Amino acid sequence: MHITALAIVLAILASMTTDATAADLHRFWDQTCAECHGHSADFSRRFLTVEDGRLTGRHHKDDLLGFLGNHHLPPDLVVPVHDMLLAQASTDPRFRDKCGGCHETAAGLARGSLAIQDGVLYGKETARPVAEFLRRHGRLQPGEIPFFVDLLTRVEREVHGNR
């Protein structure tokens, strides 16, 4: 009788495991990693490097993925978090510099205001493509718009689990 109850509890717990396709990577980082490591983008730019397209750490040059798998990450989030950190380490902090005065973080903006439909990033409130909206927003130069659309598209996928 107790074994049956235990099996039911284990089945319920198994059904509640993290689904990497639905995980908000930035929220996961903020809740699990930020207390020790701070904001993920700041951490990745300060402590990680990209060498020949590979993300490396100061102490884990050869197997950063293996380290991440043994450092408070569920197995299904190891590669997505690694890829998020790789993207952040490869990206200048232009969002913080240009947009941070009004939009605290790209993740917060993406979480609340952006959505991808048919491969195009849209503003939820305006229902307009972000690339079009940015032509008259934030005093961006035309050549800057593709950078911000690419960055926000990536971040939208990271927070809405659409990798």
Secondary structure, DSSP 8 states (H G I E B T S, - for coil): -HHHHHHHHHHHHHHTS--TTT--HHHHHHHHTHHHH-SHHHHHHHHEEEETTEEEESS-SS-HHHHHHTTT--GGGHHHHHHHHHHHHTS-THHHHHHTTT-S-HHHHHHHHEEEETTEEEETTT-SBHHHHGGGSTT--GGGHHHHHHHHHHHHHHHHT--
